[in-house]
Amino acid sequence: MPVDEAIQIKGNSIIGFSDASEGTESVKAVDPSTGNEIEPPFVSATSNEVEKAADLAHTAFLVYSKKSGVERAAFLNEIATQIEALGDTLTQRAMQETGLPEARIKGETGRTTGQLRLFATVAEEGSWAQARIDTAIPDRAPLPKPDIRSIQRPIGPVVVFAASNFPLAFSTAGGDTASALAAGCPVIVKAHSSHPGTAELIARAVQKAAQKTGMPGGVFSLLFGGGRSVGSALVSHPAIKAVGFTGSTAGGTALMKVASERSEPIPVYAEMGSVNPVILLPNAISSQSENIANGLHISATMGVGQFCTNPGVVFVKQGPEGDAFIKTFVQKMKETAAQVMLNATIRSAYCEGVNHLKNNSRVKTHVANVEQQSNGACLGATAVFEADGATFLEDESLSHEIFVPGTTLIRWSNKEELLKLLESFTGQLTGTLHATEEEFSEYSEVISILERKVGRIVYNAFPTGVEVCHSMVHGGPFPATSDGRSTSVGTHAITRFTRLIAYQDSPQFLLPDELKDGNPLGISRLEDGIHKSL
């Protein structure tokens, strides 16, 4: 499908409805399948352009935060339409910049537009705002009761950091952007250097949607820039009120530090590292060994191991049945060909992590073919390691995330040891339990531990695959995320970018429509302690 002239890739940052290219430094995307640079160069934003984008977002907030849910929904739906209009141009550019296959890019495009439309329905429906009304009782003794009404309101301009491993669904118009826009917050996206052309195509689609639906000019901006200078400058700017981030623990905690040291600290919602422990109980392995081995193989290698929910640590009980399961799983991993990874930085970390485990004398190496780059390609092969429970407890590095198509198998001897191993974990995105019905009761303590350690418990399935729906929780206790009360996927994500405000004895005409008598929007509200809707 041909691309409209207005959304050609130019290599410029986008500030509101204008291009920006004051900088003298630039970067180019690199095709990870060849190592070749891709035109055009992308000009890094200057400190002046950061200032312009932030100031414009502040000005836009004064207008955009007052837009109705219906108007925000129209904007989000139009963004989805404009992204779809990019067609093969978007697909081919994203494939070239990431090495991801066509089916993955098209699937992720559908997920991105689906998220936008889901948040459009949320914005329009309105109950997410949690409207609460306690009407006055003027003759109450000994003191009269005032009329008090509260609601979630947009927090202010939001900075979103695009993710390396999801060029669409967790990047320019991904879940963070969609939820912030739905809440009424302007967004400034810091593009990821791995897929800048993809970022610009999406950004111009957002820009066009904003113009078509009458949104203010600073409702969306996109800035390029290598290193951390542009990102740190954005987080430090007083106009910015919240941050959305998906990436490494080091990157997320660095942004948290910047945000906490401001004169006005702001929340950073960072989705960071996770090894997503999988617990395989003995009877489940006995009855479903082949199916579990096959499912684990698919989950561990999905996306060349570059998903935040790939299973990094798997607990298998010692004994002949566990041995047979491991033999089957290892053979499947050995037969899996190396695939192109997202970029050289991720591949370097993969090599470092795999070599660290290979050189650990207390860890058994089943598979660890650290592929050499072929003709410049960033290739990643499978890896499987094995250690006993005592080693896992004594060596903290075994619980660290490695973005790699593989996993570490931990052998446990009894229930007491398994519980001790699980208690040693810090926060994780997911925890998976394969068990028979009888084992769910026998090992009920496992579920209790997982409830404290993870954001999503998976039963007799695998953690890869994060459904975008109202009930999804893609978060978890620190360090999986910076705030274990939040999620970056699902409609709960909208409340990250809001704050509660109460109105006491307010005249009706000054109230938001969500709080007015008669419920003019027909939303679900809590009125004098009773849930009501039209």
Rosetta blueprint (number, residue, H / E / L):
1 M L
2 P L
3 V L
4 D L
5 E H
6 A H
7 I H
8 Q L
9 I L
10 K L
11 G L
12 N L
13 S E
14 I E
15 I E
16 G L
17 F L
18 S E
19 D E
20 A E
21 S L
22 E L
23 G L
24 T L
25 E L
26 S E
27 V E
28 K E
29 A E
30 V E
31 D L
32 P L
33 S L
34 T L
35 G L
36 N L
37 E E
38 I E
39 E E
40 P E
41 P E
42 F E
43 V E
44 S L
45 A L
46 T L
47 S H
48 N H
49 E H
50 V H
51 E H
52 K H
53 A H
54 A H
55 D H
56 L H
57 A H
58 H H
59 T H
60 A H
61 F H
62 L H
63 V H
64 Y H
65 S L
66 K L
67 K L
68 S L
69 G H
70 V H
71 E H
72 R H
73 A H
74 A H
75 F H
76 L H
77 N H
78 E H
79 I H
80 A H
81 T H
82 Q H
83 I H
84 E H
85 A H
86 L H
87 G H
88 D H
89 T H
90 L H
91 T H
92 Q H
93 R H
94 A H
95 M H
96 Q H
97 E H
98 T H
99 G L
100 L L
101 P L
102 E H
103 A H
104 R H
105 I H
106 K H
107 G H
108 E H
109 T H
110 G H
111 R H
112 T H
113 T H
114 G H
115 Q H
116 L H
117 R H
118 L H
119 F H
120 A H
121 T H
122 V H
123 A H
124 E H
125 E H
126 G L
127 S H
128 W H
129 A H
130 Q L
131 A L
132 R E
133 I E
134 D E
135 T L
136 A L
137 I E
138 P L
139 D L
140 R L
141 A L
142 P L
143 L L
144 P L
145 K E
146 P L
147 D L
148 I E
149 R E
150 S E
151 I E
152 Q E
153 R E
154 P E
155 I L
156 G L
157 P L
158 V E
159 V E
160 V E
161 F E
162 A L
163 A L
164 S L
165 N L
166 F L
167 P L
168 L L
169 A L
170 F L
171 S L
172 T L
173 A L
174 G L
175 G H
176 D H
177 T H
178 A H
179 S H
180 A H
181 L H
182 A H
183 A H
184 G L
185 C L
186 P L
187 V E
188 I E
189 V E
190 K E
191 A L
192 H L
193 S L
194 S L
195 H L
196 P H
197 G H
198 T H
199 A H
200 E H
201 L H
202 I H
203 A H
204 R H
205 A H
206 V H
207 Q H
208 K H
209 A H
210 A H
211 Q H
212 K H
213 T L
214 G L
215 M L
216 P L
217 G H
218 G H
219 V H
220 F E
221 S E
222 L E
223 L E
224 F L
225 G L
226 G L
227 G L
228 R L
229 S H
230 V H
231 G H
232 S H
233 A H
234 L H
235 V H
236 S H
237 H L
238 P L
239 A L
240 I L
241 K L
242 A E
243 V E
244 G E
245 F E
246 T E
247 G L
248 S L
249 T H
250 A H
251 G H
252 G H
253 T H
254 A H
255 L H
256 M H
257 K H
258 V H
259 A H
260 S H
261 E L
262 R L
263 S L
264 E L
265 P L
266 I L
267 P L
268 V E
269 Y E
270 A E
271 E E
272 M L
273 G L
274 S L
275 V L
276 N L
277 P L
278 V E
279 I E
280 L E
281 L L
282 P H
283 N H
284 A H
285 I H
286 S H
287 S H
288 Q H
289 S H
290 E H
291 N H
292 I H
293 A H
294 N H
295 G H
296 L H
297 H H
298 I H
299 S H
300 A H
301 T H
302 M H
303 G H
304 V H
305 G H
306 Q L
307 F L
308 C L
309 T L
310 N L
311 P L
312 G L
313 V E
314 V E
315 F E
316 V E
317 K E
318 Q L
319 G L
320 P H
321 E H
322 G H
323 D H
324 A H
325 F H
326 I H
327 K H
328 T H
329 F H
330 V H
331 Q H
332 K H
333 M H
334 K H
335 E L
336 T L
337 A L
338 A L
339 Q E
340 V E
341 M L
342 L L
343 N L
344 A H
345 T H
346 I H
347 R H
348 S H
349 A H
350 Y H
351 C H
352 E H
353 G H
354 V H
355 N H
356 H H
357 L H
358 K H
359 N L
360 N L
361 S L
362 R L
363 V L
364 K E
365 T E
366 H E
367 V E
368 A E
369 N L
370 V L
371 E L
372 Q L
373 Q L
374 S E
375 N L
376 G L
377 A E
378 C L
379 L E
380 G E
381 A L
382 T L
383 A E
384 V E
385 F E
386 E E
387 A E
388 D E
389 G H
390 A H
391 T H
392 F H
393 L H
394 E H
395 D L
396 E H
397 S H
398 L H
399 S H
400 H L
401 E L
402 I L
403 F L
404 V L
405 P L
406 G E
407 T E
408 T E
409 L E
410 I E
411 R E
412 W E
413 S L
414 N L
415 K H
416 E H
417 E H
418 L H
419 L H
420 K H
421 L H
422 L H
423 E H
424 S L
425 F L
426 T L
427 G L
428 Q E
429 L E
430 T E
431 G E
432 T E
433 L E
434 H E
435 A L
436 T L
437 E H
438 E H
439 E H
440 F H
441 S H
442 E H
443 Y L
444 S H
445 E H
446 V H
447 I H
448 S H
449 I H
450 L H
451 E H
452 R H
453 K H
454 V E
455 G E
456 R E
457 I E
458 V E
459 Y E
460 N L
461 A L
462 F L
463 P L
464 T L
465 G L
466 V L
467 E L
468 V L
469 C L
470 H L
471 S L
472 M L
473 V L
474 H L
475 G L
476 G L
477 P L
478 F L
479 P L
480 A L
481 T E
482 S L
483 D L
484 G L
485 R L
486 S L
487 T L
488 S L
489 V L
490 G L
491 T H
492 H H
493 A H
494 I H
495 T H
496 R H
497 F H
498 T E
499 R E
500 L E
501 I E
502 A E
503 Y E
504 Q E
505 D L
506 S L
507 P L
508 Q H
509 F H
510 L H
511 L L
512 P L
513 D H
514 E H
515 L H
516 K L
517 D L
518 G L
519 N L
520 P L
521 L L
522 G L
523 I L
524 S L
525 R E
526 L E
527 E E
528 D L
529 G L
530 I E
531 H E
532 K E
533 S L
534 L L
